[in-house]
Amino acid sequence: MNQVRKNIVYQIIYRVITILTPLVTSPILSRALGAEKLGIFSATLALVSYFKLISMLGIENYGNRTIASAQGDAKKQQTLFWNIYSVQLLSGFLAIVLYAAAFLFIPKERMLISALQGLWLLGSLFNISWFFFGTEQFRLTITRNIIIKLLTVLLITVFIRKQEDLGLYVVIMAGDAVLSSLAVWPFLRKNIGFEMPRWADMKKHLKPIMILFVPILAMSVFHIMDKTMLDWLGTEADVGYYYSADKVINIPLSIITAIGTVMLPRIANEYGKGNMNDVQVMLRRSTELTAFMICAIGGGIAAIANEFVPWFFGPGFDQCIELVYWFTPVLAVKAISDLIRTQYMIPAHMDKDYTAAVFIGAGINLIANLFLIRRFGAIGAVIGTMIAEFAVMISEMWLTRESISFGKYALEFSFYLIPMAVLICVVRGVASVLQVRTSVKLLIMILAGGLAYILVCAIVWAIKKESVFRTISIRNLLERNKKTDE
């Protein structure tokens, strides 16, 4: 488990960097580009994202799982890699051709921005992070991604100054994806050599890749669908508000889901060996860690949104405050769904069940958006997402009920709602009495809320007999001090 802990730390460090990146760049972008230009960026990014899905198919999860299942057999991993990557190359070139054909339907005023967004497809074409995740080499990919991410922040800070810089912003963001994909290629030969792929072997991977692609397609489409339907049924400003509020939620969500990225290959390996007791232990620990993070981050975001949004995005983004409130429960539901999906359903090869759950959510999201966006705009899109994500979570819990009782785990760790409630009360109490400039006020609110959350959690950990945090509970600290005195 030491390697798992290290990998989780690496993932969390990278996800923290991804949090700090928009914390630096979002205020710059909102003030330089404005809601409408950000709406154009979001809408064109949503369009290219459909073709990114075609490029990667279900290869990221399938490749990760398949390479992990061959741990200890370098020759087998070599064969698997080149055959799976050959499928990725074919799908990548197909995506580029289809995206080029889509330009027949793109409005003339968005033609240049859409063309620049096409750089994302090059990033997908050379993306082999799934191999290094499958071999649990998280440090290698993460350190290089961090360097590239910091370079991206520097370029945005220096060069994005006005609305006319939208095209340059697209190049910087898409260039990040391309460089991140290319950066790990020199290290591939240290793990495996080249092997000519064979069509007969490639075909064996097509069916399982496509089975995983269907739910990924459905899941991604209903995440992208909100922005696309807002673009059709609302205004560019609506898309910009939604994009900004969505970013506030998805930044911390990426930290929570980092656990699943690390645990997938390990659980897949243990599941393949039939070590179900170890799988159960890992899943229970992951569930508690996820609950702890959801309540801390979700409660914290909701508590500071009223002061944070205007300070962070600047004038003209007040509508994002209400969107952030609505997005907070979406954060919790998404995190739980991701845990069930990446840490059990995919490692356990429950691909058809996973597909069924996602299709239920996609269908509900489409119907909800049609009714809600016209009437409520961006808020309607958030409500539609919340309903759909909740349906997916309940479906996944039902489909896994005979093997893993995630519903029982969720109830068991619902006590984290208590420290979350204390956190919110403390933060709002501090906000009501402080009369200082907003940046200082936010810092004090965050520190006070974080301290209150940890103190209440420590009391609960001391009362509970079993907890993933038991080594830092008050009870254990007291026992250590007692032994030292003796």
C-alpha positions in Angstrom: 0.0 0.0 0.0 3.0 2.3 0.3 3.2 2.7 -3.5 -0.5 3.4 -3.6 -0.1 6.2 -1.0 2.8 7.6 -3.0 0.8 7.5 -6.2 -2.2 9.2 -4.5 0.2 11.9 -3.3 1.6 12.4 -6.8 -1.9 12.6 -8.2 -3.1 15.1 -5.6 0.0 17.3 -6.0 -0.8 17.4 -9.8 -4.5 18.1 -9.1 -3.5 20.9 -6.7 -1.4 22.4 -9.4 -4.4 22.2 -11.7 -6.4 24.1 -9.1 -3.8 26.8 -8.7 -3.6 27.2 -12.5 -7.2 28.5 -12.9 -6.9 30.4 -9.6 -4.2 32.4 -11.3 -5.6 32.5 -14.8 -9.4 32.7 -14.4 -9.4 36.3 -13.0 -7.1 37.3 -15.9 -9.3 35.6 -18.5 -12.7 36.9 -17.2 -11.4 40.4 -17.1 -9.5 40.2 -20.5 -12.0 38.2 -22.5 -15.3 38.7 -20.8 -18.3 36.4 -20.6 -19.1 36.3 -24.3 -15.6 35.5 -25.5 -15.3 32.8 -22.8 -18.7 31.5 -24.1 -17.3 31.2 -27.6 -14.2 29.4 -26.2 -16.4 27.0 -24.3 -18.8 26.3 -27.2 -16.0 25.6 -29.7 -14.1 23.5 -27.1 -17.4 21.5 -26.6 -17.5 20.9 -30.3 -14.0 19.6 -30.6 -14.5 17.5 -27.5 -17.0 15.3 -29.3 -14.2 14.4 -31.8 -11.7 13.9 -29.0 -14.0 11.2 -27.8 -13.9 9.5 -31.2 -10.1 9.8 -31.1 -9.6 8.2 -27.7 -12.6 5.8 -27.8 -12.5 3.9 -24.5 -8.7 3.4 -24.7 -7.7 5.4 -21.6 -9.6 3.2 -19.2 -9.3 0.0 -21.3 -5.5 0.5 -21.8 -4.9 1.3 -18.2 -6.8 -1.8 -17.1 -5.2 -4.1 -19.7 -1.7 -3.0 -19.1 -2.2 -3.3 -15.3 -3.5 -6.8 -15.7 -0.1 -7.8 -17.3 2.1 -6.4 -14.6 5.3 -8.3 -14.3 5.3 -9.4 -17.9 7.2 -6.8 -19.9 6.9 -8.8 -23.2 3.1 -9.1 -22.9 2.8 -5.4 -22.0 4.9 -4.5 -25.1 2.5 -6.5 -27.4 -0.6 -5.1 -25.7 0.7 -1.5 -26.0 1.5 -1.5 -29.7 -1.8 -3.2 -30.6 -3.9 -0.9 -28.5 -2.0 2.2 -29.6 -2.5 1.2 -33.2 -6.2 1.2 -32.7 -5.8 4.7 -31.1 -3.9 6.0 -34.2 -6.6 4.8 -36.5 -9.4 6.3 -34.4 -7.3 9.5 -34.0 -6.9 10.0 -37.8 -10.6 9.3 -38.3 -11.5 12.0 -35.7 -9.3 14.5 -37.5 -11.0 13.8 -40.9 -14.5 14.0 -39.3 -13.6 17.3 -37.6 -12.4 18.7 -40.9 -15.7 17.7 -42.5 -17.6 19.4 -39.7 -16.3 22.8 -40.8 -19.0 22.8 -43.5 -21.5 23.5 -40.7 -19.4 25.9 -38.5 -20.4 29.6 -38.6 -17.9 31.7 -40.5 -17.2 33.9 -37.4 -16.1 30.9 -35.4 -14.1 29.2 -38.2 -10.6 30.4 -37.0 -11.2 29.6 -33.3 -12.6 26.2 -34.2 -9.5 25.5 -36.4 -7.2 26.3 -33.6 -9.2 24.1 -31.2 -8.3 21.2 -33.6 -4.9 21.1 -31.9 -6.6 19.2 -29.1 -7.0 16.3 -31.5 -3.2 16.1 -32.0 -2.9 15.9 -28.2 -5.3 12.9 -28.2 -3.4 11.3 -31.1 -0.2 11.0 -29.1 -1.7 10.5 -25.6 -0.2 7.4 -24.1 -0.6 8.3 -20.4 -2.8 5.2 -20.0 0.3 3.0 -20.4 2.2 4.8 -17.6 -0.9 4.8 -15.4 -1.3 1.1 -16.0 2.3 0.4 -14.9 1.7 2.8 -11.9 4.4 5.2 -13.1 2.5 8.3 -11.9 5.5 10.3 -11.0 6.9 10.3 -14.5 3.8 11.7 -16.2 2.8 14.0 -13.4 6.2 15.8 -13.0 6.3 16.7 -16.7 2.7 17.7 -16.8 3.3 20.1 -13.9 6.2 21.8 -15.7 4.0 22.2 -18.8 1.1 23.5 -16.7 3.3 26.1 -15.1 4.5 27.2 -18.5 0.9 27.5 -19.6 0.1 29.8 -16.6 3.1 32.0 -17.5 2.1 32.4 -21.1 -1.5 33.3 -20.2 -0.4 35.8 -17.6 2.0 37.5 -20.0 0.1 37.4 -23.3 -3.7 37.4 -22.7 -4.7 41.0 -22.2 -7.7 41.8 -24.4 -10.7 40.2 -26.2 -8.7 39.9 -29.4 -6.4 37.5 -27.7 -9.0 34.7 -27.7 -7.2 32.8 -30.5 -3.9 33.0 -28.7 -5.6 31.6 -25.6 -6.9 28.7 -27.5 -3.4 27.9 -28.9 -1.9 28.1 -25.4 -4.5 25.7 -23.9 -4.5 23.2 -26.8 -0.7 23.4 -26.9 -0.6 22.3 -23.2 -2.4 19.1 -24.3 -0.1 18.5 -27.2 3.1 19.0 -25.2 1.8 16.9 -22.2 1.2 14.0 -24.6 4.5 14.2 -26.4 6.6 14.7 -23.2 6.4 11.1 -22.1 7.2 9.4 -25.4 11.0 9.5 -24.8 10.5 7.3 -21.7 8.5 4.6 -23.4 11.6 2.8 -24.7 12.8 2.4 -21.2 9.8 0.2 -20.5 9.2 -1.6 -23.8 10.7 -1.9 -27.3 9.0 -1.5 -30.6 6.8 -4.4 -31.9 5.0 -4.4 -35.2 1.3 -4.6 -34.4 -0.8 -7.3 -36.2 -4.3 -6.7 -37.4 -5.4 -10.0 -36.0 -4.3 -8.9 -32.5 -5.7 -5.4 -32.9 -9.1 -6.8 -33.7 -9.2 -8.6 -30.4 -9.1 -5.2 -28.6 -11.8 -3.5 -30.8 -14.8 -5.0 -29.1 -13.8 -4.4 -25.5 -12.6 -0.9 -26.4 -15.9 -0.1 -28.1 -17.9 -1.5 -25.1 -16.0 0.9 -22.8 -16.3 3.7 -25.4 -20.1 3.6 -25.4 -20.5 4.7 -21.7 -17.6 7.1 -22.0 -19.3 8.7 -25.0 -22.7 8.9 -23.2 -21.1 10.2 -20.0 -19.0 12.8 -21.9 -21.8 13.8 -24.2 -24.1 14.7 -21.4 -21.3 16.6 -19.7 -20.6 18.5 -22.9 -24.3 18.6 -23.9 -25.0 21.4 -21.3 -22.7 23.8 -23.0 -23.8 22.9 -26.5 -27.5 23.2 -25.7 -26.9 26.4 -23.8 -25.2 27.7 -27.0 -28.3 26.7 -29.0 -31.0 27.7 -26.6 -29.4 30.5 -24.7 -26.8 33.2 -25.2 -23.0 33.2 -25.5 -23.0 35.0 -22.1 -25.0 32.1 -20.6 -22.4 29.7 -21.8 -19.6 31.9 -20.4 -21.3 32.0 -16.9 -21.9 28.3 -17.0 -18.3 27.6 -18.1 -16.9 29.8 -15.3 -19.1 28.3 -12.5 -18.4 24.7 -13.9 -14.7 25.4 -13.6 -15.0 26.4 -10.0 -16.6 23.0 -9.2 -14.5 20.8 -11.6 -11.2 22.0 -10.3 -11.7 20.5 -6.8 -13.5 17.5 -8.4 -10.3 16.6 -10.2 -8.6 16.3 -6.8 -11.2 13.9 -5.5 -11.2 11.8 -8.6 -7.4 11.5 -8.5 -8.0 8.7 -6.0 -9.8 6.7 -8.6 -7.1 7.2 -11.2 -4.5 5.7 -8.8 -6.7 2.9 -7.4 -8.0 1.6 -10.8 -4.8 -0.3 -11.8 -4.3 -1.6 -8.3 -7.8 -2.8 -7.8 -7.9 -4.3 -11.3 -4.7 -6.2 -10.4 -6.2 -7.5 -7.1 -9.5 -8.3 -8.7 -7.8 -10.3 -11.4 -6.0 -12.3 -8.7 -9.3 -13.0 -6.9 -8.3 -11.1 -3.7 -11.8 -9.8 -3.0 -11.1 -9.1 0.7 -8.3 -6.7 -0.3 -10.6 -5.1 -2.9 -13.3 -4.6 -0.2 -10.8 -3.0 2.2 -9.4 -0.6 -0.4 -12.9 0.4 -1.5 -14.0 1.1 2.0 -11.0 3.3 2.6 -11.5 5.1 -0.7 -15.1 5.8 0.1 -14.3 7.4 3.5 -11.5 9.5 2.0 -13.9 10.6 -0.8 -16.6 11.5 1.8 -14.1 13.5 3.8 -13.0 15.5 0.8 -16.5 16.0 -0.6 -17.8 17.5 2.6 -14.7 19.7 3.1 -14.5 21.0 -0.4 -18.2 21.2 -1.3 -19.1 22.8 2.0 -16.2 25.2 1.7 -17.1 26.3 -1.8 -20.7 26.9 -0.9 -19.7 28.9 2.2 -17.4 31.3 0.4 -19.2 31.6 -2.9 -20.9 34.9 -2.1 -17.6 36.7 -1.5 -15.3 34.6 -3.8 -17.1 34.8 -7.1 -17.2 38.6 -7.5 -13.6 38.9 -6.2 -12.4 36.1 -8.4 -14.1 36.8 -11.7 -14.6 40.5 -11.5 -17.5 42.7 -12.5 -20.3 41.2 -14.6 -20.1 37.6 -13.2 -22.5 37.9 -10.3 -24.8 35.3 -11.9 -22.1 32.7 -11.3 -22.8 32.9 -7.5 -26.2 31.1 -7.8 -24.7 28.7 -10.3 -22.0 27.7 -7.9 -24.6 27.0 -5.2 -26.5 24.7 -7.5 -23.3 23.0 -8.6 -22.2 22.1 -5.1 -24.5 19.0 -4.8 -23.4 18.0 -8.3 -19.8 17.9 -7.0 -20.8 15.3 -4.4 -22.9 13.1 -6.7 -20.2 13.2 -9.5 -17.5 12.2 -7.0 -19.5 9.2 -5.7 -20.4 8.0 -9.2 -16.7 8.3 -10.3 -15.6 6.2 -7.2 -18.1 3.4 -8.0 -17.2 3.5 -11.7 -13.4 3.7 -11.7 -12.7 1.7 -8.5 -15.1 -1.2 -9.0 -17.2 -1.4 -12.2 -14.3 -0.9 -14.6 -11.8 -3.1 -12.7 -14.5 -5.8 -12.4 -15.3 -5.6 -16.1 -18.9 -4.5 -15.5 -18.8 -2.6 -18.7 -22.4 -3.4 -19.8 -23.8 -2.3 -16.5 -21.6 0.8 -16.5 -23.0 1.6 -20.0 -26.6 1.1 -18.9 -26.2 3.5 -16.0 -24.6 6.2 -18.1 -27.3 5.9 -20.8 -29.9 6.4 -18.2 -28.2 9.6 -17.1 -27.6 10.9 -20.7 -31.3 10.4 -21.6 -32.5 12.1 -18.5 -30.1 15.0 -19.0 -31.2 15.5 -22.6 -34.9 15.7 -21.7 -34.2 17.8 -18.6 -32.2 20.3 -20.6 -34.9 20.7 -23.3 -37.4 21.7 -20.6 -35.2 23.6 -18.2 -32.7 25.6 -20.3 -35.4 27.5 -22.2 -37.0 28.6 -19.0 -34.1 29.0 -16.6 -31.1 29.4 -18.8 -27.7 28.4 -17.2 -29.4 27.5 -13.9 -31.6 25.1 -15.8 -28.6 23.4 -17.3 -27.1 22.9 -13.8 -30.4 21.5 -12.5 -30.5 19.1 -15.5 -27.0 17.9 -14.8 -27.8 17.4 -11.1 -30.8 15.3 -11.9 -28.9 13.2 -14.4 -25.8 12.7 -12.2 -28.1 11.6 -9.3 -29.8 9.0 -11.6 -26.4 7.6 -12.7 -25.2 7.3 -9.1 -28.3 5.5 -7.9 -28.2 3.2 -11.0 -24.5 2.3 -10.2 -25.3 1.6 -6.6 -28.2 -0.7 -7.6 -26.1 -2.5 -10.2 -23.2 -3.2 -7.7 -25.4 -3.9 -4.7 -24.7 -7.7 -4.7 -20.9 -7.3 -4.7 -20.1 -4.0 -2.9 -22.6 -2.2 -0.7 -21.7 1.4 -1.7 -25.0 2.6 -0.4 -24.1 1.2 3.0 -20.7 2.9 2.8 -22.3 6.2 1.9 -24.6 6.0 5.0 -21.7 4.8 7.2 -19.6 7.9 6.3 -22.5 10.4 6.3 -21.3 11.6 9.7 -18.9 13.9 7.7 -22.0 16.1 7.2 -21.7 17.2 10.8 -18.2 18.8 10.4 -19.3 20.2 7.1 -22.3 22.0 8.8 -19.9 23.3 11.4 -17.6 24.6 8.7 -20.4 26.4 6.9 -21.6 28.0 10.1 -18.2 29.1 11.1 -17.4 30.6 7.7 -20.6 32.5 7.4 -20.2 33.7 11.0 -16.8 35.0 10.2 -18.1 36.7 7.0 -20.8 38.5 8.9 -18.5 40.2 11.4 -15.3 40.9 9.4 -15.0 44.3 7.8 -11.8 44.0 5.9 -10.8 43.9 2.2 -12.2 40.9 0.3 -8.9 39.0 -0.2 -8.0 39.1 3.5 -11.6 38.3 4.4 -11.6 35.2 2.2 -8.2 34.0 3.6 -9.5 34.2 7.2 -12.8 32.5 6.2 -11.0 29.6 4.6 -8.5 29.2 7.5 -11.3 29.4 10.1 -13.6 26.9 8.2 -10.7 24.5 7.6 -9.6 24.5 11.2 -13.2 24.0 12.4 -13.7 21.1 10.0 -10.5 19.3 11.1 -11.2 19.8 14.8 -14.7 18.3 14.5 -13.4 15.5 12.3 -10.7 14.7 14.9 -13.3 14.3 17.6 -15.4 12.0 15.4 -12.3 9.9 14.5 -11.6 9.5 18.2 -15.1 8.2 18.8 -15.1 5.8 15.8 -13.4 2.5 16.2 -12.4 2.2 12.5 -11.3 5.0 10.2 -8.8 5.6 7.5 -7.7 8.6 9.5 -7.4 6.6 12.8 -3.6 7.2 13.0 -4.1 11.0 13.5 -7.2 10.8 15.7 -7.2 12.4 19.1 -7.5 8.9 20.7 -4.3 7.7 19.1 -2.4 10.9 19.8 -3.3 10.6 23.5 -2.3 6.9 23.5 1.1 7.8 22.0 1.7 10.5 24.6 0.7 8.0 27.3 3.2 5.5 26.1 5.9 8.2 25.8 5.3 9.2 29.5 5.6 5.6 30.6 
